[in-house]
Amino acid sequence: MSKTAAGLIQHCKDKLGTPYVYGAKGEVLTQAILDRLARENPGTYTSTYKAKAAKYIGQRCTDCSGLISWYTGRVRGSYNYHDTAAERASIDRLNESMIGWAVWKPGHIGVYIGDGWCIEAKGINYGTIRSRVSDTPWQKALKLCDIDYTAAPVTYQEGFQRAADGRRWWYQYSDGTYACNGWCWLTERTGGTSGWYLFDAEGYMLTGYQVDPAGEAFLLCPVPGIHEGQCMVTDARGVLQIVGEYDFERRRYVMNMDGMNENTGVSCNTGVLDS
């Protein structure tokens, strides 16, 4: 299974707070591992450093490059990540198209998570933290060779969506297009109710008394709930009812009641635009 940018970011978020121990790659720290790391890195493992690291025995630990290697399963140091990068860019060119890239300076590496933030295993006094990119003198952004940066296909959930204002509704189809500028027969995917709905030119569902593109007036259910926005007509007693179907031959809305059809003469149009 390929290792993705989204997966790397989630991995880093999940590891926030993980202790930093130089040379660790996500394994549980034991005394034997600590002794080995001290032998392999005598310049780092002073008596003071080793005492600090010993506090994390029994916990999973990582260093900066180990945070990434922990996810990919392929051990590399920060310099090796630099040298094997698929692309390199000066840090001043970092932008939102590079989410999931590494941020790098000699001897240190982190992962860019967007909006000016990165996650880094910063050091034994800090652990794994979320930090501002501007707080560290990073030099480069690296497109890592072990990560698949192919954009995931966009999928859309069909159904009514609440508008940003928190009041209005619009309807999105599974291909990303949306109902717009006329009548549409829709089945609500969550509630299962069906009905005729009218949408304005911007794609917002209309309610209350309206005039459609053909110039005819009618009433759309103004009551919040499963029937909101559905076309309404009066029954034989003058009581408002939700329209049941549409007679395309006679171009009339049809409401079935007691075996008889109650018709209105409102015409119908449909419209869909790409979002």
C-alpha positions as CSV (number, residue, x, y, z in Angstrom):
1,M,0.0,0.0,0.0
2,S,1.4,3.4,-1.0
3,K,2.3,5.9,1.7
4,T,0.4,9.2,1.0
5,A,0.8,12.8,2.1
6,A,-2.5,12.6,3.9
7,G,-1.4,9.5,5.7
8,L,1.9,11.1,6.7
9,I,0.2,14.1,8.1
10,Q,-2.3,12.0,10.1
11,H,0.6,9.9,11.4
12,C,2.4,13.0,12.6
13,K,-0.7,14.4,14.3
14,D,-1.2,11.1,16.0
15,K,2.4,11.2,17.3
16,L,2.2,14.6,18.9
17,G,3.7,14.4,22.4
18,T,5.9,11.4,21.5
19,P,9.3,11.8,23.4
20,Y,12.3,12.7,21.4
21,V,15.4,10.4,21.7
22,Y,18.2,10.8,19.2
23,G,18.4,7.7,16.9
24,A,15.0,6.3,17.9
25,K,12.6,5.5,15.0
26,G,9.3,4.8,16.8
27,E,10.3,1.7,18.8
28,V,9.7,1.2,22.5
29,L,12.9,2.4,24.3
30,T,14.6,-0.2,26.4
31,Q,17.9,0.0,28.4
32,A,19.6,-2.2,25.8
33,I,18.4,0.1,22.9
34,L,19.5,3.2,24.9
35,D,22.9,1.7,25.5
36,R,23.3,0.9,21.8
37,L,22.3,4.4,20.7
38,A,24.8,5.8,23.2
39,R,27.6,3.7,21.7
40,E,26.6,4.7,18.1
41,N,26.3,8.4,18.9
42,P,28.9,9.2,21.6
43,G,28.9,12.9,20.6
44,T,25.3,13.3,21.4
45,Y,24.9,10.9,24.3
46,T,26.6,12.8,27.1
47,S,25.9,11.6,30.7
48,T,23.3,14.3,31.0
49,Y,21.6,13.4,27.7
50,K,21.6,9.7,28.5
51,A,20.0,10.5,31.9
52,K,17.2,12.5,30.2
53,A,16.6,9.8,27.7
54,A,16.5,7.1,30.4
55,K,13.2,8.7,31.7
56,Y,11.5,7.5,28.5
57,I,12.4,3.8,28.9
58,G,9.2,1.9,28.2
59,Q,7.7,4.5,25.8
60,R,7.8,4.7,22.1
61,C,10.3,7.4,21.1
62,T,11.5,9.0,17.9
63,D,13.9,11.6,16.5
64,C,13.1,14.0,13.7
65,S,13.8,11.8,10.7
66,G,12.5,8.8,12.7
67,L,9.0,10.5,12.8
68,I,8.9,10.1,9.0
69,S,10.6,6.7,8.8
70,W,8.2,5.4,11.4
71,Y,5.4,6.0,8.9
72,T,7.1,4.8,5.7
73,G,8.9,1.8,7.2
74,R,12.1,2.9,5.4
75,V,14.8,4.3,7.7
76,R,16.5,7.5,6.4
77,G,18.3,10.3,8.2
78,S,17.6,13.9,7.6
79,Y,20.4,14.3,5.1
80,N,19.4,11.2,3.2
81,Y,15.8,12.6,2.9
82,H,17.4,15.7,1.4
83,D,19.6,13.9,-1.1
84,T,16.8,11.5,-2.2
85,A,14.0,14.1,-2.5
86,A,12.0,14.0,-5.7
87,E,12.0,17.8,-5.6
88,R,13.6,20.5,-3.5
89,A,12.5,24.1,-3.2
90,S,13.7,27.1,-1.2
91,I,11.7,27.5,2.0
92,D,10.5,30.9,0.9
93,R,8.6,29.1,-1.9
94,L,6.7,26.9,0.5
95,N,2.9,27.1,-0.3
96,E,-0.3,25.2,0.3
97,S,0.4,22.9,-2.7
98,M,3.2,21.5,-0.7
99,I,1.2,20.1,2.2
100,G,2.8,16.8,3.2
101,W,6.3,17.9,2.0
102,A,9.1,17.9,4.5
103,V,10.7,21.1,5.8
104,W,14.4,20.8,6.2
105,K,17.6,22.4,7.5
106,P,21.0,20.7,8.0
107,G,20.5,18.1,10.7
108,H,16.8,18.5,11.2
109,I,13.5,17.7,9.4
110,G,9.8,18.2,9.9
111,V,6.5,17.8,8.0
112,Y,4.5,20.7,6.6
113,I,0.8,20.3,7.5
114,G,-0.5,23.5,6.0
115,D,-1.5,27.1,7.0
116,G,2.1,27.9,8.1
117,W,2.4,25.0,10.5
118,C,4.6,21.9,10.7
119,I,5.1,19.0,13.0
120,E,8.6,18.2,14.2
121,A,10.3,15.9,16.7
122,K,12.2,18.9,17.9
123,G,14.6,17.6,20.6
124,I,14.8,15.8,23.9
125,N,13.6,18.9,25.8
126,Y,10.6,19.4,23.5
127,G,9.4,16.0,22.1
128,T,7.1,15.9,19.0
129,I,5.3,19.2,18.6
130,R,3.3,21.4,16.3
131,S,5.1,24.6,15.5
132,R,5.1,27.6,13.2
133,V,7.3,27.1,10.2
134,S,8.6,30.7,10.8
135,D,9.8,29.7,14.2
136,T,12.6,27.6,12.8
137,P,15.3,28.6,10.3
138,W,14.3,25.9,7.8
139,Q,16.1,26.2,4.5
140,K,14.2,23.9,2.1
141,A,11.0,22.1,1.3
142,L,11.4,18.5,0.2
143,K,9.0,16.4,-1.9
144,L,9.9,13.0,-0.3
145,C,10.7,10.1,-2.5
146,D,8.9,7.6,-0.2
147,I,5.5,9.5,-0.3
148,D,2.9,9.3,-3.0
149,Y,1.7,12.9,-3.6
150,T,-0.9,11.9,-6.2
151,A,-4.1,13.8,-5.5
152,A,-6.9,11.6,-4.3
153,P,-10.0,11.5,-6.5
154,V,-12.6,14.0,-5.4
155,T,-15.9,12.3,-4.3
156,Y,-19.2,14.1,-3.7
157,Q,-22.0,13.2,-1.4
158,E,-25.3,13.6,-3.2
159,G,-28.0,15.4,-1.3
160,F,-29.1,18.7,0.3
161,Q,-26.3,20.8,1.7
162,R,-26.6,23.6,4.2
163,A,-25.4,26.9,2.8
164,A,-22.7,28.8,4.6
165,D,-25.2,31.3,6.0
166,G,-26.7,28.5,8.0
167,R,-30.2,29.2,6.7
168,R,-30.5,28.3,3.0
169,W,-30.1,24.9,1.2
170,W,-28.6,23.8,-2.1
171,Y,-28.6,20.3,-3.7
172,Q,-25.4,18.6,-5.0
173,Y,-25.4,15.6,-7.3
174,S,-22.8,12.8,-7.0
175,D,-20.8,14.2,-10.0
176,G,-20.3,17.6,-8.3
177,T,-23.0,19.5,-10.3
178,Y,-25.9,21.1,-8.5
179,A,-29.5,21.9,-9.0
180,C,-29.9,25.4,-10.4
181,N,-32.3,27.9,-12.1
182,G,-35.5,25.9,-12.2
183,W,-37.5,22.9,-11.1
184,C,-36.0,19.6,-10.1
185,W,-37.6,16.4,-8.9
186,L,-35.4,15.2,-6.1
187,T,-35.3,12.4,-3.5
188,E,-33.7,13.4,-0.3
189,R,-30.9,10.9,0.3
190,T,-31.2,11.1,4.1
191,G,-34.9,11.5,4.7
192,G,-36.1,9.5,1.7
193,T,-38.8,12.0,0.8
194,S,-39.4,13.1,-2.8
195,G,-40.8,16.2,-4.3
196,W,-40.5,19.1,-6.8
197,Y,-38.1,21.8,-5.7
198,L,-37.3,25.2,-7.2
199,F,-33.8,26.6,-7.2
200,D,-32.7,30.1,-8.1
201,A,-29.9,31.1,-10.5
202,E,-27.3,30.7,-7.8
203,G,-28.5,27.2,-6.8
204,Y,-30.3,28.0,-3.6
205,M,-33.6,26.2,-2.8
206,L,-36.6,28.6,-2.7
207,T,-39.4,28.5,-0.2
208,G,-42.6,30.4,0.4
209,Y,-44.6,32.2,-2.4
210,Q,-42.5,32.2,-5.6
211,V,-42.7,32.9,-9.3
212,D,-41.0,30.3,-11.5
213,P,-39.0,31.0,-14.7
214,A,-42.3,30.5,-16.7
215,G,-43.8,33.4,-14.8
216,E,-46.3,31.3,-12.8
217,A,-46.9,31.7,-9.1
218,F,-47.1,28.9,-6.5
219,L,-46.2,28.0,-2.9
220,L,-43.2,26.1,-1.7
221,C,-43.4,24.6,1.8
222,P,-41.8,27.1,4.2
223,V,-41.8,24.9,7.2
224,P,-38.4,23.5,8.2
225,G,-38.2,19.7,8.1
226,I,-38.4,16.9,5.5
227,H,-40.9,18.7,3.3
228,E,-39.2,22.1,3.3
229,G,-39.1,23.6,-0.2
230,Q,-41.5,21.1,-1.8
231,C,-44.2,22.4,-4.0
232,M,-47.6,22.7,-2.4
233,V,-51.2,22.8,-3.7
234,T,-54.6,22.8,-2.1
235,D,-56.8,19.8,-1.8
236,A,-60.6,19.7,-2.4
237,R,-61.2,21.5,0.9
238,G,-58.6,24.1,0.3
239,V,-56.0,22.6,2.7
240,L,-52.4,22.9,1.6
241,Q,-50.8,19.6,0.6
242,I,-47.4,18.5,-0.8
243,V,-47.5,17.8,-4.6
244,G,-47.2,14.1,-5.3
245,E,-46.1,13.9,-8.9
246,Y,-46.0,15.7,-12.3
247,D,-48.1,15.0,-15.4
248,F,-45.7,15.6,-18.2
249,E,-48.3,15.2,-21.0
250,R,-50.7,17.7,-19.5
251,R,-47.9,19.7,-17.9
252,R,-49.6,19.8,-14.5
253,Y,-48.7,19.0,-11.0
254,V,-50.8,16.1,-9.7
255,M,-52.0,15.3,-6.2
256,N,-53.7,12.0,-5.6
257,M,-56.5,11.9,-3.0
258,D,-59.3,9.4,-2.5
259,G,-58.8,8.0,-5.9
260,M,-59.2,11.3,-7.7
261,N,-56.5,13.6,-9.2
262,E,-56.4,17.2,-8.1
263,N,-54.5,19.2,-10.7
264,T,-52.8,22.6,-10.9
265,G,-51.6,24.3,-14.0
266,V,-48.0,25.1,-13.0
267,S,-45.4,24.4,-15.7
268,C,-42.1,22.8,-15.0
269,N,-38.4,23.4,-16.0
270,T,-35.2,21.9,-14.7
271,G,-31.7,23.2,-14.7
272,V,-28.2,22.0,-13.6
273,L,-24.9,23.8,-13.8
274,D,-21.4,22.7,-13.1
275,S,-20.1,23.8,-9.7
